[in-house]
Amino acid sequence: MDQEDIDKVVLAYLDKRGFKQAGLAFQQERQQHSKGSSNASSTAQIGPDIAKQILAFSEVDGPAQYQERYSKLRSWAYSSLDQYQHELVRVLYPVFIHGFMDLVAKGHIQEARGFFNSFRGDHEVTHSRDLQKLEGVLSPSHLEEMEFAHSLRQSKVNIKICQYSYDLLLQYLHKSQSITMLGIINEHINFQVSPGQPTSIADDAEYVTLFGSDQDAANLINQKEIHWGLLEDSFEEKLEKTGVSNMDSDKVDGETREGGELEENKKRFDGGKQGTTNKKLKKDKAVGATAKAHRSENVAVSGAPRVKPELALPVVPIEVEQSILEDLRNRVQLSSVALPSISFYTFLNTHDSLNCASISHDGSMVAGGFSDSSLKVWDMAKLGQQNVNSPSQGEIELASNEPSSNAGGRSYTLFRGHAGPVHSATFSPLGDFLLSSSSDSTIRLWSTKLNANLVCYKGHNYPVWDVQFSPLGHYFASASHDRTSRIWSVDRIQPLRIMAGHLSDVDCVQWHANCNYIATGSSDKTVRLWDVQSGECVRIFIGHRSMILSLAMSPDGRYMASGDEDGTIMMWDLASGRCVSPLVGHGSCIWSLAFSCEGSLIASGSADCTVKIWDVASSSKVPKMDDIKSGSASRLRSLKTLPTKSTPVYALQFSRRNLLFAAGALSKQS
């Protein structure tokens, strides 16, 4: 390449970039230089590497460069050594979406569509929702109008990578002269380089973060002080005041009585087989032995810090309080060797119209919300009288569209009032009220005693995906497609607080044990914790790679679990905002999560037709500082997987006595 060709390339580049003054100055210098020296001598001063670099810069803005350079980067990443491949592949998705948006911003619409369609298949599994949103970007103006695309272009992606993988990537970019890819990576990716060996995807839950707000802003929010303890004068505290010694003796009696009832049922279903009694006695001895060892954990839960309520809480009637304390005294102590008994409610003949299910705290009532805008409630006492021959494996069948032949005409109570599909239902702590939310953007309060609609709450402008009563009743929280969560009280038709901040739908909501906070999960892949008094966001939890579908709070209020669309569950420490441990094992959406009453176990229900029991106590005993120093959190252990025949698990609920209830609709077997 001679000097004249290089000068033309440089002038063309300056003109394309709009550097007119620099171009004029370059031409003047070129003329002066040509007078004072020959072209031969000047050409000899330019090496081949410099000429190649200049040519690379001249081709930066060519639309064909994006597809060519990305294809080469993709081939290099997938052909790397297996030890480093998963870290290098992480770079591809942010480069892909920003390359596509750069092409659109420069007006190369056809090239952008071709680039998008050529490589979207690589990211369809983990980022399908993001790709669906970006698919609608057809002009530069769309990038500014679409909040999701605008937020991506304004923020950087955080990627965790080891030092050697980082060096390999830089070496490739410089050797291949991939100026286009290097520019995207430099502008839109923030590498968090760590020494040592690369981390596996399973061990590093937060390996890549894509969200709208800035990471620094999230870190600033997570520095706010929160009080995660239990309420003063809570039921656990009252139970301690009545005497721990009495609780020990009463609990053994309670376990014996419950064991006797279970034994009678077992005999009835098994035809009184011999040998069952001996097996049961051995199990009771094992439970009794482990109960003493794990009562210390129960005291630890009740020994959590005490906080004052920020809301005016309802007064619990004395007789109700006594009933709750009696349940707590007779509560079965669960552990890794003493798993809960499970009662599964199966909906039959739903014809794929069941959207949600809810179970009362004592399991006496089950509610289902349907696509035809109806809400149906089954009373287990009445259902048990009708179905004498129930299944022998603890499954109770609920026929939703086939009325029974009794005088009432059907086995359930039908509630009508919504004008759209019912997406969520929740019983009050005492079971006397039921809340439901719908696509008609309203929330309705029903009386289970009067079998009537009491109030219709209007405030959201779009479908309400979830609604949850507070642990003490009276207050409830809602989550909506309008990207907000709202706090209500049953005696007011307008919301008390509006929590706004999510970048997409708020899909689920959950109350903290002390009623001072609520957590919200969103399609923007983040979970937020909100102060109910001020309405401010006090924590942002980042790490999920898909929309959050379920949330659960530990009984002591220290931990939170969240489940997403990919089947990943994450355990979070509310105080630090960090992920304590990921729970990997499900193969589909996590629709429900529930902690046991003492917090030693957590149950998860999934669309993969299984219920999994996880050991929480063993991992929560590890000090948080040790986790940070070691660089990896201890993984929660899966204790048991309970498969159903063909029933996705819609809802889970631990009773106050630690019996686990589950519900789901039987699906057609393929």
Buried (B, 14 or more C-beta within 10 A) or exposed (E): EEBEEBBEBBBEBBEEEEEEEBBEEBEEEBEEEBEEEEEEEBBEEBEEEEBEEBBBBBBBBEBEBBBEBBEBBBEBBEEBEEEBBBBBBBBBBBBBBBBBBBBBBBEBBEBBBBBBEEBBEBBEEBBEBBBEBBEEBEEBEBBEEBEBBBBBBEBBBBBBBBEBBBEBBEEBBEEBBBBBBBBBBEEBBEBEEBEEEBBEBEBBBBBBBBBBBEBEEBEEBBEEEBBBBBBEEBBBBBBBEEEEEEBEEBBBEBBEEBBEEBBEEBBEBEEEEEEEEEEBEEEBEEBBEBBEEBBEBBEBBBBBEBBEBBBEBBEBEEEEEEBBBBBBBBBBBBBBEBBBBBBBBBBEEBEEBBBBBBBBBBBBBBBBBBBEBBBBBBBBEBBEEEBEEBEEEBBBBBBBBEEBEEEEEBBBBEBEBBEBBBBBBBBBBBBBBBBBBBBBBBBBBBBBEEEEBEBEBEBBEEBBBBBBBBBBBBBBBBBBBBBBBBBBBBEEEEBBBEBEBBBBBBBBBBBBBBBBBBBBBBBBBBBBBBBBBEBBBBBBBBBBBBBBBBBBBBBBBBBBBBBBBBBBBBBBBBBBBBBBBBBBBBEBBBBBBBBBBBBBBBBBBBBBBBBBBBBBBBBBEBEBEEBEEEEEBBBBBBBBEBEBEBBBBBBBBBBBBBBBBBBBBBBEEE
